[in-house]
Amino acid sequence: MTAPTTSLMIRDFPEDERPRERLIQDGPQSLSNHELLAIMLRTGSKDESVLQLANRLLTTFEGLRLLKDASVDEMMSIKGIGSAKAVQIMAAVELGRRIHRLQYEDRYVIRSPEDAANYVMEDMRFLTQEHFVCLYLNTKNQVLHQQTIFIGSLNASIVHPREVFKEAFRRSAASFICLHNHPSGDPSPSREDIDVTKRLNECGKLIGIELLDHLIIGDQKFISLKEKGYM
């Protein structure tokens, strides 16, 4: 004989403790991550409430940090998550990314190293490989374009000025800022970082498209090589 389940379904909760009702009454900021996720998932299973499913999903991916990059197949490998639920989660994550970027879309102006770091921090801080990125600016220091130039370990022979300045000419940029991440989270510059910076700085002076800075992005922190005196 099968033992009776002890799982509480959403309908078993008092109305004022259900995630949807609490969101309406107190706002989304009052809900935990797994409660917000439960609202997106909508339903659990006959043996598990949607809150339990949401909690198990977050536990499997060690929280939002890994869930935000999970593929549909990875999410579907979890019991209770079918293609519809996986697609809903992925769509919600992507929508969140786009909303976060909205404040930057209307010709974001860079006036300081902090401005440049804020522009890319959420995109770059969790990358598991080094990405070398350039921000191309107009004469008002507004961002015209963001381009990933290279992915992999940084050295002066691989990050060739030709690739950096080709995009600058294409965008009619007046200046540019280089950024790359350190997957370790530590933004301390290496000898290769400094060499690449000096090479691009010299080329920019010759061509007339100024390198304004080179930022190294760590986990919620960064270093400006200009402020450190390397250019």
N, C-alpha and C positions, 0 to 999 in steps of 0.2 A: 504493500500500500504506500502510495506517495505521500510524503509529509507535507502538510499544508504550508504554503508560502508565507513568509513573514514580511515580504516586501510591501511597503506602503506606496500606493498609487497616488497621483496628484489629487484625485477625487477624495482620498482619505484625509487630506490636509484640511484644516479650517480654511474657509475662503480667504481670510485676510493674511494667510501665510503662503498662499500660492504665488509663484513668481509673477504671473501676468497681472494679477490683482495688485500685488505690491508695487510693480512697476507703474501701474496707472496711478496708484495712490501716492507713492513716495518718490517716483522718478527712477530712471535706470541706474543712477549712481548708487542707489541703495541696495542693489543686487550684487551677489558674488559672481565670479566668473562662471561657475557651473550653473548658476540659476539663469544667467543670460543665455548660456549655451542651451539650456533646457528649453527656453522659449523658442530658439531657432529650430531645435530638433522636433518640437511639438509633441511627439508621442514616444513612449517607451515600448515595452513588450508586455506580454501577459504575465511574465515572471519578474519584471523589473520596471520601476518607475522611470520616467524621463529624467528625473533628477539623479537617480542612480546611474543611468546610462551616461549622462553628461559628466558626472564625477569620474566615472571609469575612463571615459575618453580623455579627460584632462590628465588623469593619473598616468595613462599609457604614454602620452606625449609629454609628460613632465611639465604640464601647464601650457599657457598660450605661446610660449617661446618657440616650441617645436611644432605645435599644432598649426601655427600660421603658415608654415612651409610644407605641411603634409600634403601628399598627393591623394587623389581620390582612391586609388588602390590601397594606399596605406591606411586610410580611414576605414575603408570597407573590410579590411582584415580584422576589424574589431566586431565581435558578435553584437548584433543589434543595429549596426550602421550599414544601411544599404546604399545604393547609388544615389537615391533621391536625397537622403540626409547628408551624404558626403558632399554632393554638389551644393546644397544649401549652405553648408559651412564654408566651402571654398568661395562661394559667391559673396557671403557676408564679410569674409576676411579681405577679399579684394576691394569691396566697396569701402571698408574701413580705411584701407591704404589710400584709395583715391580721395576720400574725404580729408584725410590727414594732409594730402598734398595740395588741396584746393587753395589754401592760404598762400601757397608759393607760385601758383600758376600765373597770376596776373603780374607778369614782369617783376619777379622778386628782385629786390635791390640788395646788393651786398656792400655794406659799409665797413665791415670788420671781419676778422677771422671767425668770430662767433656766428655771424650771419651765414657764412659759407658752411661751417660745421653743422649748424642747425638744418640747413637745406638738405643735407645728405645723411645725417646721423642715423635716422631710423632705417634707411635703406642699407647702410653699410656696416653698422655696428655688429651685426650677427653673421656676416658673410664668413664662410669657412675657408675661402681662398682670398689672396690679395687681389683687389680690383684697383686698377689705376684709372681714375676718372678725371675728366676736364670739364670745367664750367666755362663757357664762352660768354663774354659780357660785351655790351655796347658801350658807347661813350659815357652813359649815365650809370654805369656799373649795374645795369639790369641784366638778368640772366637771359641769354638768347637760346642757349641749348646746353644740354648735359650729355656727354658722350663717354662711354666706357672704352678706353683705348686699348687696354691690355688686362688679361687675367693671368695671374701667376706670380712667382717670385720676382721682385723688382731688381733690375740692374740696368746700367746705362746703355748696354749694347742692345737690350731688348726693347726698352721704351725709346723708340727712335723719334727724334724731333719731327721727321717727315710726317708721321701719322698724327702727331699733335697739331702741327700747323696746317696740315691739309684741311682739317675740319674748321680751323680758325678762318682760313681764307673762304671756305665754302659758306660760312655763316657771316662773313664780313665783320668779324669780331674785332673790337678795339683792344681787348686784353683778355686774359684767361687766368683761371686758378686751377691748380692741380690738387688732387686729393687721392690718397689711397689708404686702405685700411690695414691694420695689423690684426689678424684673427686671434692672436693671443690676448687682445684687449689692452695691451701696453703700447702706447703711441710713441715711445722713445725712438728717435731716428737712428737708422743704421748708416754705415759708411756709404752703402749703395743709395740710400735715400738722399743723402747729401750730394753725392756725385750727380745723380739724375737732376736734382734741383739746379745745381750750378750750370749744368750743360744746357738745360732748357732756358734758364735765365739769360745766358749768353746769346743763345740763338734768338730769343725774343727781342733783345736789344738790337741785334743786327737787322732783323726783319721789320721791326717797328710794331710788333704786337707784344705788349708787355706781360710778363708773368708777374701777377700781383702777389701770389703766395703759393706755398705748397703745404697742405695740411695732412697730417697723419691722424687717422681716425681710430680711436680705441673704443672701448665699451663705455659710452656716455662721457668720454673725455677725448681731447685732441691736443695736438701740438702744432703750432705755426712755425715753420722753418724760417720765415721772415722775422718773426719776433725773436727767434733764437739766434739771429745774425748770420744765417747761412746763405743769404742772398741780398 
